[in-house]
């Protein structure tokens, strides 16, 4: 009976001892979204490449 009481007392003491944590809280940084650019700006590079390839093919 004494072992049962001792085990219960140690269990109660151990559960309250680990109730908190000393670790720093994890805080996520705020999400910053960039302003969307127009899609036409990405079209010029492939079109320029196409013109260069067509010019090289016509010259050959």
C-alpha positions as CSV (number, residue, x, y, z in Angstrom):
1,X,0.0,0.0,0.0
2,X,2.9,2.4,0.8
3,X,4.4,1.7,-2.6
4,X,1.1,2.6,-4.3
5,X,0.8,5.9,-2.4
6,X,4.5,6.7,-3.1
7,X,4.0,6.0,-6.8
8,X,0.9,8.2,-6.9
9,X,2.7,11.0,-5.2
10,X,5.7,10.8,-7.5
11,X,3.4,10.7,-10.6
12,X,1.5,13.8,-9.4
13,X,4.8,15.6,-8.7
14,X,6.3,14.6,-12.1
15,X,3.2,15.7,-14.1
16,X,3.1,19.2,-12.5
17,X,6.9,19.6,-12.9
18,X,6.7,19.2,-16.7
19,X,3.5,21.3,-17.2
20,X,5.4,24.2,-18.7
21,X,8.3,24.6,-21.1
22,X,11.3,26.8,-21.1
23,X,11.5,26.8,-24.9
24,X,11.0,30.1,-26.7
25,X,7.6,30.5,-28.4
26,X,7.5,30.0,-32.2
27,X,6.4,33.1,-33.9
28,X,5.9,32.9,-37.7
29,X,7.0,36.0,-39.7
30,X,4.2,37.9,-41.6
31,X,3.7,37.0,-45.2
32,X,4.6,39.8,-47.6
33,X,3.2,39.5,-51.1
34,X,4.7,41.3,-54.0
35,X,2.5,43.3,-56.4
36,X,1.7,41.3,-59.5
37,X,3.2,42.6,-62.7
38,X,1.4,42.5,-66.0
39,X,1.8,39.4,-68.0
40,X,2.7,41.3,-71.2
41,X,6.2,42.0,-69.8
42,X,7.1,38.3,-69.9
43,X,6.1,38.0,-73.6
44,X,8.8,40.2,-75.1
45,X,11.7,37.9,-74.4
46,X,10.3,34.9,-76.3
47,X,9.1,37.1,-79.1
48,X,12.5,38.7,-79.5
49,X,14.1,35.3,-79.5
50,X,11.7,34.1,-82.2
51,X,12.5,37.2,-84.3
52,X,16.3,36.5,-84.0
53,X,15.9,32.8,-84.9
54,X,13.7,33.7,-87.9
55,X,16.2,36.3,-89.0
56,X,19.0,33.8,-88.8
57,X,17.0,31.2,-90.7
58,X,16.2,33.7,-93.4
59,X,19.8,34.7,-93.8
60,X,21.1,31.2,-94.1
